[in-house]
Amino acid sequence: MNFKNRMSILLIFTMCLSVTLSAQRPNPSRNNQQRPNTERVKAVRVALLTEKMSLSTEEAEKFWPVYNDYEKEQKMIREKFQPNKNIMVLDDAAVEKHLMGLLDMEEELVKMKKKYFQQFSKIIGYRKVAILAKSDREFYLAMIERLKNQPKRDN
């Protein structure tokens, strides 16, 4: 990909991020607790990852349903091992148990990632799986940076 194409993609990505992350108050009449921008952020992420991996239409049709399953399983593992606990009020034994649970969670996540990366590689090949891992991490870090730099609003 030449420099001009990369700059165009970067510009589009930046514009999409700025639009999707613009501060909006959640609508109190909504029943779910998700922020209103969640779906738009997901759409931007899918578009970015599809572009970075250079997925063909056929690859995308096969890949994204498997990736969605991957994300659901990852979320389930995290919820299973990370109940909302305030470790400051726990005794030492409970804190140790909590830490061991976090390590168990990491082990399960690694096993799950290996399983899904094998499935992904059958659809898009290992090179694109590596691009996925790198691009997904970059997107996550860009989101964190963007959120850190947002002005704080009163509730």
N, C-alpha and C positions, 0 to 999 in steps of 0.2 A: 504494500500500500504506500503510495507516495505521500510526501509531506502535506500537500494541499488537501488530500482526502482525510488524513489524520487530523489536521486542523479543523476541517469541516465537521468531523464527527465530534471532536472535543467541544467545538462551539455549540453544536446541537445538544450534546450531553449537558453542558453547563447551563444552557437556556432551560432545558427540561428540568434540571435539578432546581433551578431557582424558582420555576413556576410551581413545581410539586412541593417544595419545602416552604413556600410562603406561609407565614404564620396565619392560621385560621383557628378561631375558637370552635371546639366541637359543638355541634347542635345538641342542646340538652334534650330534645325530643327523640333523639336516636336511642334505640333500645340497646345496641351493642356499644362496647367501650372502645372500639377502634377509632383512631383519628380519621377525619374525613379524607385525608390525602393518601391513605394506605393503598387503595387500589391504583391511584395514579403513580405512586412510587413503584409499585410492582410492575406496572406497565412500562415505565421508563427503564426499570432494571431488565425486564425481559427483552426490550428492544436493544438495549446496550449489549447485553450478553449475546444475543442473536447476532448482532453486528460484529462484535469482537471475535466470536467463534466462526464467523462467516458461514452460518448454517444455511443450507439450501432449504427450500420449502419442504421437501420430503423429510430431510433430517429434523427440521423443526417440528413437524407433525408427529414424529416418533419420539423425539427427545423431550419436549415439554411435559407431556403427561407423566413420564417417568421421573422427571425432575420435580414435579409437583408432589408425587408420592414421596420422594426423597425429603422434601421440605416438611411434609406432614409427619413422617417418621422421626425426623430430627426434632421437631417440636414436641412430639410425644415423649421422647427420651428426656429432653430437658425438663419438661413438666413433671415427669415421674421422679426425677432426682432432685429437683430444686423447689421444694415447697418454700413459701415465703416465711423464712424464719429469721428472727432477730438474734444473731449469735451472741449479742451482748447480754442477753438474759438467760442464755443456756449455761449449764454447768460444763466443766471440762470434758466429761465423758460424752455429752451430747454434741459438743463442738467437734470432738474427734470423730464421732459417728458421721456427722455432717460432712466433714472433710473427706472421709473415706467414701462416702456416697458420691461426692463430686468426682473423685478419682474413678469410681465405678462408672459414672456417667461418661467421663472422657473415654474410657475403654469401649463402652457400648457405641459411642459416637464414631470412634475410629473403625470398629468392626462394620458398622452401618455404612460409613463412607467407602470402605473398601468394596463392599457388596455393590453399592450403587455405581461407583466408579467403573467397576467391571461391566455393569449393564450399560452405562453411558458409552464406554469404549466400543461396545458392539454396535452402537448406533452412529457415533460420530468419530470414533478413533481416539487414541490416547493423546495425540497432540491437542485436539480441541478440548479434551477433558482437562489437560493442564492449563490451557487458556481460560477455561471456565473457572477453575479454582483460583487462578491469579486475578481474573477480572472481577469475580464475585467478591473477593477480599478487598480489592481496590474500591469497589462500589460501596461496600460496607464502611470502610475507613473514610471515604468522601462524605458519606451520610453523617457519620459521627462528627466529623470536622464541621460540616455545615450546621448541624444542630448546636454544637458548642458555640459557634459564632453568631447564632441568632440572638437578638435581644430578648431578654426575659419579659414575660407578660404576667400581669396579675391575674389570678383566677376569678 
